[in-house]
């Protein structure tokens, strides 16, 4: 009778991102959109999305991290604040 081996490292792969046929799982939304509404423009949306995700993954970013990096780039290095937001308002 064979014994069942308990894998000691089954959590090892839990931090990896989801993949679908070697593409990020974020591609599933345009694929579903293309399958449900087969038109040329949805095909091109799918192709552009796959290319965009392939490019950002080539640089080591995931889509949420890429969006944060683009937002930080557009915001710039200077942090602007309003003095009125941080002053206590005293009503006398």
Buried (B, 14 or more C-beta within 10 A) or exposed (E): EEEEEEEEEEEEEEEEEEEEEEBBEBBEEBBEBBEEEEEEEBEEBBEEBBEBBEEBBEEEBBBEEBEEEEEEEEEEEEEEEEEEEEEEEEEE
